């Protein structure tokens, strides 16, 4: 185990501006969709939530707009670059990545654990408040899965160096086997194995991009999208790459082979467009937005809930039907107001993206892996239960804090 997880003997690698742009664009599209697609209504008791992408025929948009495969691909490339150029040991690298991933979650929890109780005392209706509290935590699913990918990076880079394309091939084979069992004789729960197989497969492709071994992007795009099209046409998979209200199944939760096919197609497409993307003058944008990216991700849904609470619940104005004249005219106002709402949140919380510079000491594999397990367990708890009133969000946050404390020297605990 120790031999497998030592740092591979490779040359140092510098930052890649294409990967920086890809990560930023991915997060921007996530926010754009979350702010655009909700169809909200309030009858005086219950807040109903729909999805504009449920409109017939619009699902094809998700083959481009569902950018989580690209986010994991860019994350794989960024992790490979970071790991190879970082000084010190592999456990120390993992400890640093854990701090950067988990530290910004603590102020979110510090606000949202008491916030529902405060709003309830001011007469905010219980059901809309519970919807907002739970969905704020559910957004953290991405951090849970990405933490798995980060923790696996040292081992997966070793597998990459030793076995090349056989490593992602094994992951793809695992995804195939998982879906075969799930859709023939197995329970639906077995599909959650694909959280590892699908997302680690696209994460692994990021290593090949860094090493310039990704192959011909046009063929990759055609193979990925072609396979996805066949799976949707002749298999049990829905066309949409996001979960839709009322759908019998989702390609996203858990991820399926169709999602993997679209992900591979997207990777081929963006690498094919790389020469044009690199000509864009994005240096200043990336320099400004990069250190604020996690803050935007964590706080864009609270901004949406604040807006919805005032407009939909408070004023009783349901969102217009998607694609209608009212929707087209009102969207710029809706989106612009949300940008204004998130601005003070950025000013207040972006500082927490940089963990405190403490004398952390020497990291060990046992300490770093236990820390990862605690942080991951805490994030999973927040994903499952959100910030709805109760003991679960408190215990989950304490687990995250304990995991971060374990990255400090034992003598200082």
C-alpha positions as a Markdown table, in Angstrom:
| # | Residue | x | y | z |
|---|---|---|---|---|
| 1 | Unk | 0.0 | 0.0 | 0.0 |
| 2 | Unk | 2.7 | 2.5 | 0.9 |
| 3 | Unk | 4.7 | 1.7 | -2.2 |
| 4 | Unk | 1.6 | 2.3 | -4.4 |
| 5 | Unk | 0.9 | 5.6 | -2.8 |
| 6 | Unk | 4.3 | 7.2 | -3.1 |
| 7 | Unk | 4.8 | 10.1 | -5.4 |
| 8 | Unk | 5.4 | 9.0 | -9.0 |
| 9 | Unk | 8.8 | 10.0 | -10.4 |
| 10 | Unk | 7.6 | 12.5 | -13.0 |
| 11 | Unk | 8.7 | 16.0 | -13.9 |
| 12 | Unk | 7.0 | 19.0 | -12.4 |
| 13 | Unk | 4.1 | 20.4 | -14.3 |
| 14 | Unk | 3.0 | 24.1 | -14.5 |
| 15 | Unk | -0.6 | 25.4 | -14.4 |
| 16 | Unk | -2.7 | 25.0 | -17.5 |
| 17 | Unk | -4.8 | 28.0 | -18.4 |
| 18 | Unk | -7.2 | 25.8 | -20.4 |
| 19 | Unk | -8.0 | 23.7 | -17.3 |
| 20 | Unk | -8.5 | 26.9 | -15.3 |
| 21 | Unk | -11.0 | 28.2 | -17.9 |
| 22 | Unk | -12.7 | 24.9 | -18.0 |
| 23 | Unk | -13.2 | 24.7 | -14.2 |
| 24 | Unk | -14.5 | 28.3 | -14.1 |
| 25 | Unk | -16.8 | 27.8 | -17.1 |
| 26 | Unk | -18.2 | 24.6 | -15.5 |
| 27 | Unk | -19.0 | 26.3 | -12.2 |
| 28 | Unk | -20.5 | 29.3 | -14.1 |
| 29 | Unk | -22.8 | 27.0 | -16.0 |
| 30 | Unk | -23.9 | 25.2 | -12.8 |
| 31 | Unk | -24.9 | 28.5 | -11.3 |
| 32 | Unk | -26.6 | 29.7 | -14.5 |
| 33 | Unk | -28.7 | 26.6 | -14.6 |
| 34 | Unk | -29.6 | 26.6 | -11.0 |
| 35 | Unk | -30.7 | 30.2 | -11.2 |
| 36 | Unk | -32.5 | 29.7 | -14.5 |
| 37 | Unk | -34.4 | 26.4 | -14.5 |
| 38 | Unk | -36.5 | 26.5 | -11.3 |
| 39 | Unk | -40.3 | 26.8 | -11.8 |
| 40 | Unk | -41.6 | 27.9 | -8.5 |
| 41 | Unk | -45.1 | 28.4 | -7.1 |
| 42 | Unk | -46.6 | 29.0 | -3.7 |
| 43 | Unk | -50.2 | 28.3 | -2.7 |
| 44 | Unk | -50.0 | 29.8 | 0.8 |
| 45 | Unk | -48.9 | 26.5 | 2.3 |
| 46 | Unk | -46.5 | 24.7 | 0.1 |
| 47 | Unk | -43.7 | 25.8 | -2.2 |
| 48 | Unk | -43.7 | 23.7 | -5.4 |
| 49 | Unk | -40.5 | 23.3 | -7.3 |
| 50 | Unk | -40.4 | 22.3 | -11.0 |
| 51 | Unk | -37.8 | 22.4 | -13.7 |
| 52 | Unk | -37.8 | 24.4 | -16.9 |
| 53 | Unk | -35.9 | 21.5 | -18.7 |
| 54 | Unk | -38.9 | 19.3 | -18.2 |
| 55 | Unk | -40.4 | 21.0 | -21.3 |
| 56 | Unk | -40.7 | 18.4 | -24.0 |
| 57 | Unk | -37.7 | 18.2 | -26.3 |
| 58 | Unk | -35.6 | 20.5 | -24.2 |
| 59 | Unk | -33.7 | 17.6 | -22.6 |
| 60 | Unk | -31.2 | 17.6 | -25.5 |
| 61 | Unk | -29.8 | 20.9 | -24.0 |
| 62 | Unk | -28.5 | 18.8 | -21.1 |
| 63 | Unk | -26.1 | 17.0 | -23.3 |
| 64 | Unk | -24.1 | 20.2 | -23.3 |
| 65 | Unk | -25.3 | 22.0 | -20.1 |
| 66 | Unk | -24.8 | 19.1 | -17.7 |
| 67 | Unk | -21.2 | 20.0 | -17.1 |
| 68 | Unk | -20.3 | 17.8 | -14.1 |
| 69 | Unk | -18.3 | 15.4 | -16.3 |
| 70 | Unk | -16.2 | 18.3 | -17.4 |
| 71 | Unk | -15.7 | 19.6 | -13.9 |
| 72 | Unk | -14.4 | 16.2 | -12.8 |
| 73 | Unk | -12.2 | 16.0 | -15.9 |
| 74 | Unk | -10.7 | 19.4 | -15.2 |
| 75 | Unk | -10.4 | 18.4 | -11.6 |
| 76 | Unk | -8.4 | 15.3 | -12.6 |
| 77 | Unk | -6.0 | 17.4 | -14.7 |
| 78 | Unk | -5.7 | 20.0 | -11.9 |
| 79 | Unk | -5.0 | 17.3 | -9.3 |
| 80 | Unk | -2.4 | 15.7 | -11.4 |
| 81 | Unk | -0.6 | 19.0 | -12.0 |
| 82 | Unk | -0.9 | 20.0 | -8.3 |
| 83 | Unk | 0.3 | 16.6 | -7.0 |
| 84 | Unk | 3.3 | 16.4 | -9.3 |
| 85 | Unk | 4.6 | 19.8 | -8.6 |
| 86 | Unk | 3.9 | 19.9 | -4.8 |
| 87 | Unk | 6.8 | 19.7 | -2.4 |
| 88 | Unk | 6.7 | 17.2 | 0.4 |
| 89 | Unk | 4.9 | 13.8 | 0.7 |
| 90 | Unk | 1.7 | 12.5 | -0.8 |
| 91 | Unk | -0.1 | 12.6 | 2.6 |
| 92 | Unk | 0.9 | 16.2 | 3.0 |
| 93 | Unk | -0.5 | 17.0 | -0.4 |
| 94 | Unk | -3.8 | 15.3 | 0.5 |
| 95 | Unk | -4.0 | 17.2 | 3.8 |
| 96 | Unk | -3.6 | 20.5 | 2.0 |
| 97 | Unk | -6.3 | 19.6 | -0.5 |
| 98 | Unk | -8.7 | 18.5 | 2.2 |
| 99 | Unk | -8.3 | 21.9 | 4.0 |
| 100 | Unk | -9.0 | 23.8 | 0.8 |
| 101 | Unk | -12.0 | 21.7 | 0.0 |
| 102 | Unk | -13.6 | 21.6 | 3.5 |
| 103 | Unk | -12.7 | 24.9 | 5.1 |
| 104 | Unk | -15.2 | 27.1 | 3.1 |
| 105 | Unk | -18.0 | 24.8 | 4.2 |
| 106 | Unk | -17.7 | 25.7 | 7.9 |
| 107 | Unk | -19.0 | 29.3 | 7.5 |
| 108 | Unk | -21.9 | 28.0 | 5.4 |
| 109 | Unk | -22.8 | 25.7 | 8.3 |
| 110 | Unk | -22.2 | 28.4 | 10.9 |
| 111 | Unk | -24.9 | 30.5 | 9.1 |
| 112 | Unk | -27.3 | 27.9 | 8.1 |
| 113 | Unk | -27.5 | 25.8 | 11.3 |
| 114 | Unk | -29.2 | 28.6 | 13.3 |
| 115 | Unk | -30.7 | 30.5 | 10.3 |
| 116 | Unk | -33.8 | 28.3 | 9.9 |
| 117 | Unk | -34.6 | 28.7 | 13.6 |
| 118 | Unk | -34.2 | 32.5 | 13.3 |
| 119 | Unk | -36.4 | 32.8 | 10.2 |
| 120 | Unk | -39.1 | 30.6 | 11.9 |
| 121 | Unk | -39.3 | 33.0 | 14.8 |
| 122 | Unk | -40.1 | 35.7 | 12.3 |
| 123 | Unk | -43.0 | 33.7 | 10.9 |
| 124 | Unk | -41.5 | 32.2 | 7.8 |
| 125 | Unk | -43.7 | 29.3 | 6.8 |
| 126 | Unk | -42.3 | 25.9 | 7.8 |
| 127 | Unk | -42.5 | 24.0 | 4.4 |
| 128 | Unk | -40.7 | 26.6 | 2.2 |
| 129 | Unk | -38.1 | 27.0 | 4.9 |
| 130 | Unk | -37.5 | 23.2 | 5.1 |
| 131 | Unk | -37.2 | 23.1 | 1.3 |
| 132 | Unk | -34.5 | 25.8 | 1.3 |
| 133 | Unk | -32.6 | 24.3 | 4.2 |
| 134 | Unk | -32.5 | 20.8 | 2.7 |
| 135 | Unk | -31.5 | 21.9 | -0.8 |
| 136 | Unk | -28.7 | 24.0 | 0.5 |
| 137 | Unk | -27.1 | 20.9 | 1.9 |
| 138 | Unk | -28.0 | 18.6 | -1.0 |
| 139 | Unk | -25.8 | 20.8 | -3.2 |
| 140 | Unk | -22.8 | 19.5 | -1.3 |
| 141 | Unk | -23.0 | 16.0 | -3.0 |
| 142 | Unk | -20.4 | 17.3 | -5.5 |
| 143 | Unk | -17.9 | 17.9 | -2.7 |
| 144 | Unk | -18.4 | 14.4 | -1.3 |
| 145 | Unk | -17.6 | 12.8 | -4.7 |
| 146 | Unk | -14.8 | 15.2 | -5.5 |
| 147 | Unk | -13.3 | 14.4 | -2.1 |
| 148 | Unk | -13.3 | 10.7 | -3.1 |
| 149 | Unk | -11.5 | 11.6 | -6.3 |
| 150 | Unk | -8.9 | 13.8 | -4.5 |
| 151 | Unk | -8.2 | 11.1 | -1.9 |
| 152 | Unk | -7.8 | 8.5 | -4.7 |
| 153 | Unk | -5.5 | 10.7 | -6.8 |
| 154 | Unk | -2.1 | 9.4 | -5.5 |
| 155 | Unk | -3.2 | 5.8 | -6.1 |
| 156 | Unk | -4.9 | 6.5 | -9.4 |
| 157 | Unk | -1.8 | 8.4 | -10.7 |
| 158 | Unk | 0.3 | 5.4 | -9.9 |
| 159 | Unk | -2.1 | 3.2 | -11.8 |
| 160 | Unk | -2.0 | 5.7 | -14.6 |
| 161 | Unk | 1.8 | 5.5 | -14.7 |
| 162 | Unk | 1.9 | 1.7 | -14.6 |
| 163 | Unk | -1.1 | 0.7 | -16.6 |
| 164 | Unk | -2.0 | 3.6 | -18.9 |
| 165 | Unk | -5.4 | 3.2 | -20.7 |
| 166 | Unk | -6.1 | 0.0 | -18.8 |
| 167 | Unk | -6.9 | 2.0 | -15.7 |
| 168 | Unk | -9.9 | 3.9 | -17.1 |
| 169 | Unk | -10.9 | 0.8 | -19.1 |
| 170 | Unk | -11.4 | -1.1 | -15.8 |
| 171 | Unk | -13.5 | 1.8 | -14.5 |
| 172 | Unk | -15.6 | 1.8 | -17.6 |
| 173 | Unk | -16.0 | -2.0 | -17.3 |
| 174 | Unk | -17.1 | -1.5 | -13.7 |
| 175 | Unk | -19.8 | 1.0 | -14.9 |
| 176 | Unk | -21.0 | -1.4 | -17.6 |
| 177 | Unk | -21.2 | -4.3 | -15.1 |
| 178 | Unk | -23.0 | -2.1 | -12.5 |
| 179 | Unk | -25.7 | -1.0 | -15.0 |
| 180 | Unk | -26.1 | -4.5 | -16.3 |
| 181 | Unk | -26.8 | -5.9 | -12.8 |
| 182 | Unk | -29.0 | -2.9 | -11.9 |
| 183 | Unk | -31.2 | -3.2 | -14.9 |
| 184 | Unk | -31.5 | -6.9 | -15.1 |
| 185 | Unk | -31.7 | -8.5 | -11.6 |
| 186 | Unk | -30.2 | -6.2 | -9.0 |
| 187 | Unk | -31.6 | -3.6 | -6.8 |
| 188 | Unk | -31.4 | 0.1 | -7.8 |
| 189 | Unk | -29.1 | 0.8 | -4.9 |
| 190 | Unk | -26.3 | -1.1 | -6.7 |
| 191 | Unk | -26.3 | 1.7 | -9.2 |
| 192 | Unk | -24.6 | 4.0 | -6.7 |
| 193 | Unk | -21.4 | 2.0 | -7.3 |
| 194 | Unk | -21.2 | 4.2 | -10.4 |
| 195 | Unk | -20.5 | 7.2 | -8.3 |
| 196 | Unk | -17.0 | 5.7 | -8.2 |
| 197 | Unk | -16.8 | 4.1 | -11.6 |
| 198 | Unk | -18.2 | 7.0 | -13.7 |
| 199 | Unk | -16.8 | 10.0 | -12.0 |
| 200 | Unk | -13.4 | 8.4 | -11.4 |
| 201 | Unk | -13.3 | 7.4 | -15.1 |
| 202 | Unk | -13.7 | 11.0 | -16.3 |
| 203 | Unk | -11.4 | 12.2 | -13.6 |
| 204 | Unk | -8.8 | 9.7 | -14.8 |
| 205 | Unk | -9.0 | 11.1 | -18.3 |
| 206 | Unk | -7.7 | 14.4 | -16.9 |
| 207 | Unk | -4.4 | 12.6 | -16.3 |
| 208 | Unk | -4.2 | 11.7 | -20.0 |
| 209 | Unk | -4.8 | 15.3 | -21.0 |
| 210 | Unk | -1.9 | 16.5 | -18.8 |
| 211 | Unk | 0.4 | 13.9 | -20.3 |
| 212 | Unk | -0.9 | 14.8 | -23.9 |
| 213 | Unk | -2.1 | 11.3 | -24.4 |
| 214 | Unk | -5.8 | 11.9 | -24.7 |
| 215 | Unk | -5.8 | 11.0 | -28.4 |
| 216 | Unk | -7.8 | 12.5 | -31.2 |
| 217 | Unk | -10.6 | 14.7 | -29.7 |
| 218 | Unk | -12.9 | 14.5 | -32.7 |
| 219 | Unk | -13.0 | 10.7 | -32.4 |
| 220 | Unk | -13.5 | 10.9 | -28.6 |
| 221 | Unk | -16.4 | 13.3 | -29.1 |
| 222 | Unk | -18.1 | 11.1 | -31.7 |
| 223 | Unk | -17.5 | 7.9 | -29.7 |
| 224 | Unk | -18.8 | 9.3 | -26.5 |
| 225 | Unk | -21.9 | 11.1 | -27.9 |
| 226 | Unk | -22.6 | 8.2 | -30.3 |
| 227 | Unk | -22.5 | 5.6 | -27.4 |
| 228 | Unk | -24.8 | 7.8 | -25.3 |
| 229 | Unk | -27.3 | 8.2 | -28.2 |
| 230 | Unk | -27.4 | 4.4 | -28.7 |
| 231 | Unk | -27.9 | 3.8 | -25.0 |
| 232 | Unk | -30.8 | 6.3 | -24.8 |
| 233 | Unk | -32.4 | 5.0 | -28.1 |
| 234 | Unk | -32.2 | 1.3 | -27.3 |
| 235 | Unk | -31.6 | 1.1 | -23.5 |
| 236 | Unk | -33.5 | 2.0 | -20.4 |
| 237 | Unk | -31.9 | 5.4 | -20.1 |
| 238 | Unk | -33.8 | 8.7 | -20.3 |
| 239 | Unk | -32.6 | 11.4 | -22.6 |
| 240 | Unk | -32.1 | 14.1 | -20.0 |
| 241 | Unk | -28.7 | 14.2 | -18.3 |
| 242 | Unk | -30.2 | 15.9 | -15.2 |
| 243 | Unk | -32.9 | 14.5 | -12.9 |
| 244 | Unk | -36.4 | 15.8 | -13.7 |
| 245 | Unk | -39.4 | 15.9 | -11.5 |
| 246 | Unk | -41.7 | 12.9 | -11.9 |
| 247 | Unk | -39.1 | 10.9 | -14.0 |
| 248 | Unk | -38.9 | 7.2 | -13.3 |
| 249 | Unk | -35.1 | 7.3 | -13.3 |
| 250 | Unk | -32.2 | 9.7 | -13.6 |
| 251 | Unk | -28.9 | 9.5 | -15.4 |
| 252 | Unk | -27.4 | 11.6 | -12.7 |
| 253 | Unk | -28.4 | 10.1 | -9.3 |
| 254 | Unk | -26.8 | 7.6 | -9.6 |
| 255 | Unk | -24.7 | 8.3 | -12.7 |
| 256 | Unk | -25.2 | 5.8 | -15.6 |
| 257 | Unk | -23.4 | 4.6 | -18.7 |
| 258 | Unk | -25.3 | 7.2 | -20.7 |
| 259 | Unk | -23.9 | 10.0 | -18.4 |
| 260 | Unk | -20.4 | 8.5 | -18.9 |
| 261 | Unk | -20.9 | 8.5 | -22.7 |
| 262 | Unk | -22.0 | 12.2 | -22.7 |
| 263 | Unk | -19.0 | 13.0 | -20.4 |
| 264 | Unk | -16.6 | 11.4 | -22.8 |
| 265 | Unk | -18.2 | 13.2 | -25.7 |
| 266 | Unk | -18.0 | 16.5 | -23.9 |
| 267 | Unk | -14.3 | 16.0 | -23.1 |
| 268 | Unk | -13.6 | 15.3 | -26.8 |
| 269 | Unk | -15.6 | 18.4 | -27.8 |
| 270 | Unk | -13.8 | 20.8 | -25.4 |
| 271 | Unk | -10.4 | 19.5 | -26.3 |
| 272 | Unk | -11.3 | 19.9 | -29.9 |
| 273 | Unk | -12.2 | 23.5 | -29.2 |
| 274 | Unk | -9.1 | 24.1 | -27.1 |
| 275 | Unk | -7.2 | 26.2 | -29.7 |
| 276 | Unk | -10.1 | 28.6 | -30.0 |
| 277 | Unk | -10.6 | 28.7 | -26.2 |
| 278 | Unk | -7.0 | 29.5 | -25.6 |
| 279 | Unk | -7.2 | 32.6 | -27.8 |
| 280 | Unk | -9.8 | 34.2 | -25.5 |
| 281 | Unk | -8.4 | 36.9 | -23.2 |
| 282 | Unk | -9.5 | 35.3 | -19.9 |
| 283 | Unk | -6.4 | 35.9 | -17.7 |
| 284 | Unk | -8.0 | 38.7 | -15.6 |
| 285 | Unk | -11.3 | 36.9 | -15.3 |
| 286 | Unk | -9.6 | 33.7 | -14.1 |
| 287 | Unk | -7.4 | 35.6 | -11.7 |
| 288 | Unk | -10.4 | 37.3 | -10.1 |
| 289 | Unk | -12.9 | 34.4 | -10.2 |
| 290 | Unk | -10.6 | 31.5 | -9.4 |
| 291 | Unk | -10.2 | 32.4 | -5.7 |
| 292 | Unk | -14.0 | 32.9 | -5.4 |
| 293 | Unk | -15.2 | 29.9 | -7.2 |
| 294 | Unk | -16.0 | 27.8 | -4.2 |
| 295 | Unk | -17.8 | 30.7 | -2.5 |
| 296 | Unk | -20.0 | 31.1 | -5.5 |
| 297 | Unk | -20.8 | 27.4 | -5.6 |
| 298 | Unk | -21.7 | 27.2 | -1.9 |
| 299 | Unk | -23.7 | 30.4 | -1.7 |
| 300 | Unk | -25.5 | 30.8 | -5.0 |
| 301 | Unk | -28.4 | 28.6 | -3.8 |
| 302 | Unk | -28.9 | 30.6 | -0.6 |
| 303 | Unk | -29.1 | 33.7 | -2.8 |
| 304 | Unk | -31.7 | 31.9 | -4.9 |
| 305 | Unk | -33.7 | 31.0 | -1.8 |
| 306 | Unk | -33.6 | 34.6 | -0.5 |
| 307 | Unk | -34.9 | 35.8 | -3.9 |
| 308 | Unk | -37.6 | 33.1 | -4.0 |
| 309 | Unk | -38.6 | 33.8 | -0.4 |
| 310 | Unk | -39.3 | 37.4 | -1.1 |
| 311 | Unk | -40.8 | 37.1 | -4.6 |
| 312 | Unk | -42.6 | 33.8 | -4.6 |
| 313 | Unk | -43.5 | 33.2 | -0.9 |
| 314 | Unk | -43.6 | 36.8 | 0.3 |
| 315 | Unk | -45.2 | 38.5 | -2.7 |
| 316 | Unk | -47.1 | 35.5 | -4.0 |
| 317 | Unk | -45.7 | 35.8 | -7.5 |
| 318 | Unk | -45.2 | 32.5 | -9.2 |
| 319 | Unk | -42.4 | 32.2 | -11.8 |
| 320 | Unk | -43.8 | 32.5 | -15.4 |
| 321 | Unk | -44.1 | 29.4 | -17.6 |
| 322 | Unk | -40.7 | 28.5 | -19.2 |
| 323 | Unk | -40.4 | 30.0 | -22.6 |
| 324 | Unk | -43.3 | 32.3 | -22.2 |
| 325 | Unk | -43.1 | 36.1 | -22.9 |
| 326 | Unk | -43.2 | 36.8 | -19.2 |
| 327 | Unk | -40.3 | 34.3 | -18.6 |
| 328 | Unk | -38.2 | 35.8 | -21.4 |
| 329 | Unk | -38.8 | 39.4 | -20.3 |
| 330 | Unk | -38.4 | 38.7 | -16.6 |
| 331 | Unk | -35.3 | 36.5 | -16.8 |
| 332 | Unk | -32.8 | 39.3 | -17.1 |
| 333 | Unk | -34.3 | 41.1 | -14.1 |
| 334 | Unk | -34.3 | 37.8 | -12.1 |
| 335 | Unk | -30.7 | 36.9 | -13.0 |
| 336 | Unk | -29.4 | 40.5 | -12.5 |
| 337 | Unk | -31.0 | 40.7 | -9.0 |
| 338 | Unk | -29.5 | 37.3 | -8.0 |
| 339 | Unk | -26.0 | 38.7 | -9.1 |
| 340 | Unk | -26.6 | 41.7 | -6.8 |
| 341 | Unk | -27.6 | 39.3 | -4.0 |
| 342 | Unk | -24.6 | 37.2 | -4.2 |
| 343 | Unk | -22.1 | 40.1 | -4.3 |
| 344 | Unk | -22.2 | 40.8 | -0.6 |
| 345 | Unk | -22.0 | 37.1 | 0.1 |
| 346 | Unk | -18.8 | 37.0 | -2.0 |
| 347 | Unk | -17.4 | 40.0 | 0.0 |
| 348 | Unk | -18.2 | 38.3 | 3.3 |
| 349 | Unk | -17.2 | 34.7 | 2.7 |
| 350 | Unk | -14.6 | 34.5 | -0.1 |
| 351 | Unk | -11.9 | 35.1 | 2.5 |
| 352 | Unk | -12.6 | 31.5 | 3.8 |
| 353 | Unk | -11.4 | 29.9 | 0.6 |
| 354 | Unk | -7.8 | 30.2 | 1.9 |
| 355 | Unk | -7.3 | 28.0 | 4.9 |
| 356 | Unk | -5.6 | 29.6 | 7.9 |
| 357 | Unk | -1.8 | 29.4 | 7.8 |
| 358 | Unk | -1.2 | 27.2 | 10.8 |
| 359 | Unk | 1.9 | 25.1 | 11.7 |
| 360 | Unk | 0.3 | 21.9 | 10.6 |
| 361 | Unk | 3.3 | 19.7 | 11.0 |
| 362 | Unk | 4.1 | 16.4 | 9.3 |
| 363 | Unk | 1.2 | 14.6 | 7.7 |
| 364 | Unk | 0.9 | 10.8 | 7.7 |
| 365 | Unk | -1.3 | 8.5 | 5.6 |
| 366 | Unk | -3.2 | 7.3 | 8.7 |
| 367 | Unk | -4.0 | 10.9 | 9.8 |
| 368 | Unk | -4.8 | 12.1 | 6.3 |
| 369 | Unk | -7.1 | 9.1 | 5.5 |
| 370 | Unk | -9.0 | 9.4 | 8.8 |
| 371 | Unk | -9.3 | 13.1 | 8.2 |
| 372 | Unk | -10.7 | 12.4 | 4.7 |
| 373 | Unk | -13.2 | 9.9 | 6.1 |
| 374 | Unk | -14.5 | 12.4 | 8.8 |
| 375 | Unk | -14.8 | 15.3 | 6.3 |
| 376 | Unk | -16.4 | 13.0 | 3.7 |
| 377 | Unk | -18.8 | 11.6 | 6.3 |
| 378 | Unk | -19.8 | 15.1 | 7.5 |
| 379 | Unk | -20.3 | 16.3 | 3.9 |
| 380 | Unk | -22.4 | 13.2 | 3.2 |
| 381 | Unk | -24.5 | 14.0 | 6.3 |
| 382 | Unk | -25.2 | 17.5 | 5.1 |
| 383 | Unk | -26.0 | 16.2 | 1.6 |
| 384 | Unk | -28.5 | 13.7 | 3.0 |
| 385 | Unk | -30.2 | 15.9 | 5.7 |
| 386 | Unk | -29.4 | 19.4 | 4.7 |
| 387 | Unk | -29.6 | 22.2 | 7.2 |
| 388 | Unk | -33.2 | 21.4 | 8.3 |
| 389 | Unk | -33.6 | 21.8 | 12.1 |
| 390 | Unk | -32.3 | 18.9 | 14.1 |
| 391 | Unk | -29.1 | 17.3 | 15.3 |
| 392 | Unk | -27.9 | 15.9 | 11.9 |
| 393 | Unk | -26.4 | 19.1 | 10.5 |
| 394 | Unk | -24.7 | 19.8 | 13.9 |
| 395 | Unk | -23.1 | 16.4 | 14.0 |
| 396 | Unk | -22.1 | 16.5 | 10.4 |
| 397 | Unk | -20.4 | 19.9 | 10.8 |
| 398 | Unk | -18.6 | 18.6 | 13.9 |
| 399 | Unk | -17.3 | 15.7 | 11.8 |
| 400 | Unk | -15.9 | 18.1 | 9.2 |
| 401 | Unk | -14.3 | 20.3 | 11.9 |
| 402 | Unk | -12.8 | 17.2 | 13.5 |
| 403 | Unk | -11.4 | 16.0 | 10.2 |
| 404 | Unk | -9.7 | 19.4 | 9.7 |
| 405 | Unk | -8.3 | 19.3 | 13.2 |
| 406 | Unk | -6.6 | 16.0 | 12.4 |
| 407 | Unk | -4.5 | 17.7 | 9.8 |
| 408 | Unk | -2.8 | 19.7 | 12.6 |
| 409 | Unk | 0.0 | 18.3 | 14.7 |
| 410 | Unk | -1.2 | 16.0 | 17.4 |
| 411 | Unk | 0.7 | 18.0 | 20.1 |
| 412 | Unk | -1.5 | 21.0 | 19.3 |
| 413 | Unk | -4.8 | 19.2 | 19.5 |
